[in-house]
Amino acid sequence: MKNTTEQFFAIVTPGFEQLCATELHQITSAPLNISHGGISFSGKLRELYLANLWLRCASRILVRLDSVKSRDFPTLFQKAVHLPWGKFIKPQRQVTVRVSCHTSRLNHSNRVAETIEKAIYKALNATPSDDTDLEPQLVFARFEDDICTISVDSSGELLHKRGYRQSSTVAPMRETLAAGCLLRSDWRGELPLWDPFCGSGTLPIEAALLAANIPPGLQRSFTCQQWPGYRDGLWQTLVSEARKVRREVQVTITGSDNSEQAIQAATNNAQHAGVADMVHFHLADAMQAQAPAATGMIICNPPYGERLTTTGSPKQLLVRLQAQLRANYPHWSGWALLPQDTAASSDNFSFSNGGLAVTLYPLHRKL
């Protein structure tokens, strides 16, 4: 892949667009086009590598190849075969095409995928490989109003898979969602932070990475590193630059939970994330625990839905947490992620977590 300017698209969970745009402004000065569920921007290999390395709340980074109009499969094949596949896919690599079709004459997603896959192998003068050493290269095709937008994935595994979660608990929070909640709370490491329902430690670990200015992608690989034009020298330079801007964490970051299994999982994950010296986990009941400092910010993802067994309804839990904060932690601010229908407000931060509409509610404001 030559170091030319390309069009990129950062996929995000709907609701996280502005947060991701703020992150992207630190990476590129190019204009951003924000749409539902994603952000378009342009750049070269440097910007592509930086986006994968640094974005905390994006799910994938795609390279847009083209948008082609087609109302029949032969036309789709002929247009797809002329796209620059050789820049992104080695001939021996397997390909997986994911398709969505909306209001288009070509609405058979499986046949669209087969047509584009055949076009790719035709362009590469290759045949599908049985080599399973590498994950297949993902290609995305979105048909809408007879226009097919074709993109190549640069990330590989979803970006929430940082590489540090070796142990898990029931219904763990995705790392990208945890990071987004922290960014939305405006916490940047200037106050102590405490998660009294820490589970496997995602929120405190993401807080440590944020406070220390450690890129979330530092411990994993990306599918763009398997492209024909991958520039390892550039990648290593960006990683080296990232290590130089690491900060010392000056505040306490604490997680507590009433499950010994959860505390063990959180401790193991913090070690794998390289932040074990920045985060402290301990066994405690959230409704009886003492605050780890005189002031700070609470942020938590309490048990709800099927996990909500002893704490009552989500709204009752929110009321209890707010009362707990006012009575026992008057100098703390706080946020809790709970199902959206508890006390929705237009200025709340809402999104989907595991298919459930949730909202990040302030604990320091009355309902």
Steps between C-alpha positions, in 0.01 A plus 500: 500500500657825386493783750225687320203682647208266562146537630444341839193424708504446877210282612369591845210398721217747425519773760881501507549703181594831663732331747684323220513820295674674789755218506549522124574872523813401694609278210412694187426856392296372206126581499276246670160395371293368791209269424289257701734228622820629349738772386657548157845655474796495264866433553802289421651196666607707800143604576372146444755351738440772760123448488536129572762559767338790687123513457340387825133480402503400131410144397676473162689714252407438136662615178238610249585365155212636294124539467376336180154503346372161397161342432621161378769255603714511182534878540586462867768244412656715228514806724629309801774324305658836412536614861858513639484174697872437465574791733325326787489124445782256431404239238518209743277658764143391558223759464168537680243742356229636729201654325199713592232591245239774527253623238705357213422274208784272608374389840630143523788556742657155452517538124638852531773362728579217257520743206739736678712213628535361147594846376770529767662169409473587131675831561772331703533214250462265796276225632358465852769370734476231766762682707349558844807659660353845438152627572308566176512855368161657567334695220177693559243574230201720574228525234261793528289642216698286251830653616750251642759647735793261527752521784796303634540448874835611643446393861437126502348412835266767633691778671345430840720190508801676646673174584503531879172328592616152594237447771135591485180514707130497414404759234832688483491853358675556168820694537399756234175573685682536831748741343214697346327535836823628654550749217137613532543555874790738424727307737862516384689385806489814711280351778492163677270253324302214651283229346307324782360237257825434316437143378800398288644851530426655162416852619797538739741349246378728222527790744863411570579480128335839450667668797843363402446595133563141390352420157236226522642317198855472630480130590327361191547462126285623212409350166660794313834361620440210259444721195751498213596862568532477877779730621646350816745788540217752516304282741798458734563876492140570603520242779827652622344848497203366696723357771672837541175685581402263782412689819538414866163444665476728803159392635355182644294280270298243691263216420297302748248218472324255731629201299841350565495354148447848354786648702733225386395549137546879526843458658612260226372731226675802648826306500456407134417862419822616664317723749509283813705767679237765421181321606399350834222240528341378822202299622212718625122537485416810295235612749732474799845581363702794623617753244869456411565876524344819634382607157487361149272352237299178510419333170338160482307247295276346769323167451173534311274294278555131570788587733274716720399258776540665837507872430143552374397669175746718307320815610504389863871429471564844350310668786696296755832587340415868491395491865820311586709763326328793674509336845842335505707659226388866493822621340487246218335524160366188337363323194313170458418313180143365519211412266378807317138502613578573862516879484579600143593858417596657171840607635595150620759287322314199359600204284449125459690258723458137403179582314351688799444876490695650789577846633789638702316667787655761732490391863572849626174645363154424635243332275 
